[in-house]
Amino acid sequence: MPCPYRIFCPSMASFSIILPAYNEEEGIASVLQDIRRTYPDAEIIVVDDASTDRTAAIAQENGAKLIRHQLNMGAGKSVKDGVEQAFCDRIIMMDSDGTYPVASIATLLTALDEGYNLVVGARHGKAYNGRLLKWMARIVFRFLAEFATGKRIPDINSGMRAFRRSEILPYFPHLCNGFSLPTTMTLAYFFTGMKVQYAPIEYYKRFGHTKVRIIRDSLRTLQYMVESIAHYNPLKLFLLLATCAVVCGMIAMSWIGIIGLFLGLLFGVLVMAVGVAAESIRKT
């Protein structure tokens, strides 16, 4: 089927849109058509992560630049590959399942042009709340991120964001290749003093079935968050562990008496000592 759109010239584009996709044939056409209607001069890059359906064919039929993975490498790797091959410096990252509003792209780009290094779409709406387990995971991740960075973070893992290609490339070695790339990106920008802005956006029900597995992906996200904090600000991580040790010692007093508190304090001091050493090594 021939492409219904005019031939796109990258030099005409003022920004690039990266759409990671894995088996998204049910919704990607609608997303691409909406983008092309609203932003006819944007460079649209679809990174097909070894889909087994018609995702790649639909992307080409709708005039997108297509990058294909032979093996499933993860959403984060797809975003990285798309950014590396983007023509423009200004980048919009969003999903291809119809959950993010194309109309909000302009809002994110405006904030980016005002001097922010990263602009994140803070999701809200009925579809965003999700199941209880997902809500609880978000609470834990948000608490950990805000404790580590000292910043207010309305949405730690939103997949719709604007940034500059030239600024994010140095972070690539420290950003995960999987589902948690947005989370590690947020932490990396905050830890290195970059200016981050949040813009409220609607969040819609997706086309097709979600690829997220709550327990598996939550544990992976927690792992990547701990790794990021340990890399950029290990003292905060060890402070949290030391506090947990002391609290456990206080709770243990009701069973084994003062010895429980003593052990909790001792373990807390040891953990903090390791944290100070890790922070010294990081600065060195």
C-alpha positions in Angstrom: 0.0 0.0 0.0 1.6 3.3 -1.0 2.2 6.0 1.7 -0.7 8.5 1.6 1.5 11.3 2.8 3.9 13.5 0.9 7.6 12.6 0.9 9.1 13.8 4.2 12.4 15.6 4.2 14.3 15.5 7.5 15.8 18.9 7.0 12.3 20.4 7.2 11.6 19.0 10.7 11.9 21.1 13.9 11.6 18.1 16.2 11.6 14.3 16.2 9.1 12.0 17.7 10.3 8.6 18.9 7.7 5.8 19.2 8.9 2.4 20.6 6.5 -0.3 19.5 6.1 -4.0 20.2 3.0 -5.7 18.7 1.0 -2.4 18.6 -0.9 -3.0 15.3 -4.3 -2.2 16.9 -3.4 1.4 17.8 -0.3 2.6 16.0 -2.0 3.7 12.8 -4.4 6.0 14.8 -1.4 7.5 16.7 0.7 8.1 13.5 -2.2 9.7 11.6 -3.0 12.0 14.5 0.6 13.1 14.7 0.9 13.7 11.0 -2.3 15.8 11.0 -1.3 17.9 13.9 2.5 18.2 13.2 3.0 17.6 9.5 6.7 18.6 9.6 7.7 16.4 12.5 10.2 13.6 12.0 8.4 10.4 13.1 10.5 7.4 14.0 9.0 4.1 14.9 11.3 1.6 16.5 9.8 -1.9 16.0 11.1 -4.1 18.8 10.8 -7.4 16.9 7.0 -7.3 16.6 5.3 -10.5 15.3 2.2 -8.6 14.0 1.8 -5.9 11.3 3.3 -3.1 13.4 6.2 -2.4 11.1 4.1 -2.5 7.9 1.6 -0.1 9.4 4.4 2.3 10.4 5.7 2.3 6.9 2.2 2.7 5.3 1.7 5.8 7.5 5.0 7.5 6.4 7.1 6.9 9.5 10.8 6.3 9.5 11.2 2.6 10.6 13.9 1.1 12.7 13.6 -2.7 13.2 15.1 -4.9 15.9 15.7 -8.6 15.0 15.3 -9.5 18.6 13.2 -8.1 21.4 15.6 -5.7 23.2 13.3 -3.7 25.4 11.5 -0.4 25.2 14.4 1.5 26.6 16.8 0.2 23.9 14.2 1.1 21.3 14.1 4.7 22.6 17.9 4.9 22.6 18.2 3.6 19.0 15.5 6.1 17.9 17.3 9.0 19.6 20.6 8.1 18.0 19.1 8.1 14.5 17.0 11.2 15.0 17.7 14.2 12.7 16.5 16.9 15.2 17.9 17.9 18.5 14.5 18.4 20.1 13.0 15.0 20.9 9.5 13.9 21.9 9.2 10.4 23.4 5.8 8.8 23.6 4.1 5.4 23.4 2.5 4.0 20.3 -0.6 2.5 22.0 -2.8 5.6 22.1 -2.4 6.4 25.8 -0.8 9.8 25.4 -2.4 12.9 23.9 -0.8 14.1 20.7 -2.2 17.5 21.4 0.1 17.9 24.5 3.3 17.7 22.4 3.1 21.5 21.8 2.9 22.1 25.6 6.0 20.0 26.3 8.0 21.6 23.5 7.1 25.1 24.7 8.5 24.3 28.2 11.6 22.8 26.6 12.2 26.0 24.7 11.8 28.0 27.8 15.0 26.5 29.1 14.1 23.2 30.8 16.3 20.2 30.1 13.5 17.6 30.6 9.8 18.1 30.4 7.6 15.2 31.6 3.9 14.7 31.0 2.4 14.2 34.4 -0.5 11.8 33.8 -4.0 11.9 35.4 -7.4 10.5 34.6 -9.3 7.3 35.3 -7.2 5.2 33.0 -4.0 6.2 34.8 -5.1 5.0 38.2 -5.1 1.4 37.3 -5.3 -1.6 39.7 -4.4 -1.4 43.4 -1.1 -3.2 42.9 0.0 -0.7 40.3 -1.0 2.2 42.5 0.9 0.8 45.4 4.0 0.4 43.3 3.8 4.0 42.2 3.6 5.2 45.8 6.8 3.2 46.7 8.7 4.4 43.6 7.7 8.0 44.1 8.7 8.0 47.8 12.1 6.5 47.0 12.7 8.9 44.2 11.7 12.0 46.1 13.7 10.9 49.2 16.8 10.3 47.0 16.6 13.5 44.9 14.9 15.9 47.4 12.6 17.0 44.7 8.8 16.7 44.2 8.2 14.1 41.4 4.5 14.0 40.4 5.0 11.1 37.9 8.2 9.1 38.1 7.8 6.9 35.0 5.7 8.8 32.5 6.5 7.7 29.0 5.7 11.0 27.4 8.5 13.5 27.7 10.5 16.1 25.8 14.3 16.5 25.9 17.3 17.4 23.7 19.3 14.8 21.9 22.6 16.5 22.6 21.9 16.5 26.3 20.6 12.9 26.8 23.3 11.0 24.8 25.9 11.2 27.6 23.4 9.6 30.0 22.8 6.5 27.8 25.3 4.2 29.6 23.4 4.8 32.8 19.9 4.4 31.5 18.3 1.0 31.4 17.3 -0.7 28.2 13.9 -1.9 29.5 10.6 -0.6 30.7 12.2 1.6 33.3 14.1 3.9 31.1 11.8 6.9 31.9 12.4 6.3 35.7 16.2 6.1 35.4 16.1 9.2 33.1 14.2 11.2 35.6 16.7 10.3 38.4 19.7 10.9 36.3 18.5 14.4 35.3 17.7 15.4 38.9 20.9 14.0 40.3 23.0 15.9 37.9 21.3 19.3 38.5 19.3 19.5 35.2 16.1 21.5 35.2 13.1 19.3 35.1 9.5 20.5 34.5 6.2 18.6 34.8 3.2 19.4 32.6 -0.2 17.8 33.4 -1.6 15.6 30.6 -4.5 13.3 30.1 -3.9 9.6 30.0 -6.2 7.4 27.9 -7.1 3.7 27.8 -4.6 1.9 25.5 -5.4 0.1 22.3 -4.7 -3.7 22.6 -3.3 -5.5 25.6 -0.6 -4.2 27.9 2.9 -5.7 27.9 3.5 -4.7 31.5 3.7 -7.4 34.1 3.1 -5.7 37.4 5.2 -7.8 39.8 8.0 -8.6 37.4 8.4 -5.1 36.1 7.9 -3.4 39.5 10.8 -5.5 40.8 13.0 -4.6 37.8 12.1 -0.9 38.3 13.1 -1.1 41.9 16.4 -2.7 40.9 17.1 0.1 38.4 16.2 2.8 40.8 18.5 1.4 43.5 21.3 1.1 40.9 20.8 4.8 39.8 20.7 6.1 43.4 23.8 4.0 44.2 25.6 5.5 41.2 24.6 9.2 41.7 23.9 9.5 45.4 24.9 6.4 47.4 24.7 8.2 50.8 21.0 8.7 50.5 20.5 5.0 49.8 22.5 3.9 52.8 20.8 6.5 55.0 17.5 4.9 54.1 18.8 1.4 54.9 20.3 2.6 58.2 17.0 4.2 59.2 15.2 0.9 58.4 17.7 -1.0 60.6 17.1 1.3 63.5 13.3 1.1 63.1 13.6 -2.7 63.0 15.7 -2.6 66.2 13.0 -0.5 68.0 10.3 -3.0 66.9 12.5 -5.9 68.1 12.6 -4.4 71.6 9.2 -5.7 72.3 10.5 -9.3 71.8 14.1 -9.4 72.9 14.4 -6.2 75.0 17.2 -3.6 74.8 19.4 -5.9 72.9 17.2 -5.5 69.9 17.6 -1.8 69.9 21.3 -2.1 70.4 21.6 -4.5 67.4 19.5 -2.1 65.3 21.6 0.9 66.1 24.8 -1.1 65.6 23.7 -2.3 62.2 22.6 1.2 61.3 25.9 2.7 62.2 27.7 0.1 60.1 25.5 0.7 57.1 26.1 4.5 57.4 29.8 3.9 57.5 29.6 2.0 54.3 27.5 4.7 52.8 30.1 7.4 53.7 32.8 5.3 52.1 30.7 4.8 49.0 30.1 8.5 48.7 33.8 9.3 49.1 34.6 6.8 46.3 32.0 8.3 44.1 33.4 11.9 44.6 36.9 10.6 44.0 
